[in-house]
Amino acid sequence: MAELVYRPVIGLAMTLFKALDLKIDCKGSENVPRTGGAVLVSNHISYLDFIFNGVAALPQKRLVRFMAKDSVFRHKVSGPLMRGMKHIPVDRSKGETAYQHALESLRSGEIVGVFPEATISQSFTLKSFKSGAARMAQEAGVPLVPMAVWGTQRLWTKGHPRNFRRDHLPITMRVGEPIEAPADQYAGAITRRLRGRVQELLDAAQRAYPGEPKGPQDTWWLPAHLGGRAPTPEAVKAAEAG
């Protein structure tokens, strides 16, 4: 079936990336399966992560169907685009509906994109992973494909203004080898293994990242353990609890 919306949106996104002169470094795209279903799993540090996750799959000629909160689908602009790209709405009060939708997509040979942290990490470190991605992979009989993005938070993230200036920002992505999800294994154990692999990929992306802060006030996008001004995971939890 022709992708009347997805491919034009990709073209628009690539034109925007070129206009912003983003320096995109993506390695490991060959680990995205060329055929068949898979669950693409990534860290989550920006509102734009799903776009870059999708870009990572393009060399394999694959389109990713992302699970996203249903409010995005109700927006007058993004809603028709999300539905046209066959992404999957998630109403947290009716999570089973989204889960079944994702299973159907996987079983029909689609790649489904999942952010198992559920929300953007404001500390820019990995939060705990929910087990839904592993359970979907087990039930559909498909592999998990881990990946990590870094630098996207400098474009647009929670609690900071958008930066769509031509700042020549680098964006680094790393895609790892597929992880099998046997049905007879405990989903929690698979999730722990998956999170560990995403952490390794995130560490690799951060080591390879060429971008440097422009001054003392430009370290907001660096996590505290790397010398930045981003809040620690503990500070974020305290703020959310308070």
N, C-alpha and C positions, 0 to 999 in steps of 0.2 A: 504494500500500500504506500502511495506517495506521501512523503512528509511535507505537507504544504505549509506548515508553520515552523517546525523545528529547524530545518535547513536555512531558511531565510533569517531566522533569529541568530543562528550561528554565524552567518555571514555578517550580520549587523554587529555582533559582539567582536568578531575579528577585526572589523573596520575600526571599532572604538579602541581596541587594544593598540592598533597601529597608530591611531591619532594621538593616543596618550604616550606612545613610544615605550610601552611596557617591555621589559627585558625578560621574556619567558624562557625558563630553563626547565624542561620536562624530561625526565629519564625514567625508563621502565614501562613505557606505554605498550611494549610488546607483551607484557604480562596480562594485559586485558584480553580475554578470550575473543577470537575472531567470530566464533559462532556459539550459540547456546546461551543459556541463562547464567547469570552470576550476580552476586551482591557486591557492589563497589562501596567500600567503607572508608571514610575519611575523617580526619579531625575537623573541627569547625571553629574558625576564628573570624569569619567575615560573612556579611550578607551575600557576597558574590562567590562564595566557595563552590556552589553548585555549577557555576559557569566554568570555572577552571577545572573542576573534576570532569565535566563533560568534554572539555578540550583535550584532556589526557587520553580519552578513549577514541578520539577522532582518527589517529593514525591507523587504528584497527578497523576503521569504518563502522564504529559502533555508536549508537545514540543511547544515552542513559536516561532512564525514567526515575526522577527523584521523588522521594517522599517528602512532602512539605506541609506545613500547617495550613489548615483549610482557609484561614483568613486571607492568605495570598490569592486563593482562587476566587474569593468574593470581591476582590479589588477590581474596579472597572477597567483598569489598564492591564494589570498583570494576570487577572483571572482568565480572560479569553486566550492569552498566550500560554499559560500553564496548561489549560485544558487542551489546547491545540497541539502542544508538545507531548501530550499523554502522560504528564506527571501525575503523581498520586496524592490526593488530598488526605490529610490526617486530622481528624476531629478527635481530640484526646478523650472526649467523653464517649466516643464510639470507636475506640482503637481497633477492634476486631474487624470492622469493615475495611479499613485501610490495609490491615494485615492480609486479609483474604484477597484484596485487589492486588497487592504486591505478589502474593503467591501465584495468582493467575498469570501475571506478567512474566514471572520467572519461568513458570512451566511452559509458557509459549515461546521461550527463547530470548526474552528481553534481559537487559542489564538494569537492575534496580539500584539506585544510589541511596545510601543511608548515612546519616550522621548519628552514630550511636550515643554521642554525648547529649543529644536532644536539643541543646541550646548552645549559642555561641559562648566559648570560653573567654571570659574577660581578663583572665590571667595569662591567656595565650599559651597555657600548658594543657595537657590532656586531663579531662575530667574522667570520672568513672564511666564505663560503657554499659548501656542497657543491653540485655541479651537478645533483643528482637532480631537483630541481623543474623546472629548465629542460628536462632530457631527457624527463621525463614529459609536459610540455606539448607539446613537439615531437612526440613519438610519438603522443600522443592527438589532436593537432590542436586544442588549446584554449589560451586565453590565460592568462597569469599575472596575478594581482591582488595588488599589493604593499600592505602595511599595516604600521603601527607602533603599539605600545601603550606607554604610559608611566604609571607609578604603581602598577602591579600588584605590583612588587617589595616595596612597603610592606605588602602583605597576607601574602605567603608566598613566600619564595624560598630558594634554596640557602644554607645556612650561617647562617640567621637564624630565630628562632622565628616561628610564625604569629601574625598580629595580626588577630583577628576581633572586636576591640572596636568599639564605636560611635564611631569617631574621625572620621567624616565625611570620609574620605579622597577626594580627587579621582582619577579615572582618565581618562586622555585617550587617544583612539584616532583615527588618521587612515588613511583608505583611499584609495589612489591609482587613477588610471585604468589599465585593463588594458594589459598589455604583450604584444605578439604574440611568438610563438616559432616563426619559420619553420623548417621542417625542414632547409633547406639552409644554415642558419647554424651556426657553431661554438657548441656549448652553453656553453663557457667565456665567450664574449663576451656571450651573453645573460645569464649569471649575473652578470657584472660590471655590466651595465646594471641588472639587477634589484637587486643590492645597493646600487648608487648611489641608486636610487629609494627603497628602504627607508630609507637613511640620510637622505635629504631629508625623508621623512615623519616619521622619528624626531626630527630637528631641529625640525620644525614642531610636533610634539606637545610637545616639551620647552619651546619658546618659549611655547606656549599654556597650559602647566600652571600652575594657580593655587596649588598647594601650596607651602608654605615650611617649612623645618626649624623644629622647635619649640625648638631650642637647639643648642649646639655638638656634643652627643652624638647629635643626630638627623640628622646629615648622612651617615650610613652608606649611604643609598639614592641618594645623588648620586654620579655618576662623578667621578673625580679632576679631569678637565678642566673640570668645572663647579664646582669648589671643594669637592667632597664627600670623604668618607673611604673610598669604595669603592676597592678595589685597582686599580692600573693594569692594562691588558691584559698588560704585560710581567711584572708581579708575579704575576698569575694563572698565566701560562705557566710561570714559574720554580717556583711552588709545585706545579703539576701534574707537572712534570718531576722534581722532587726527591722 
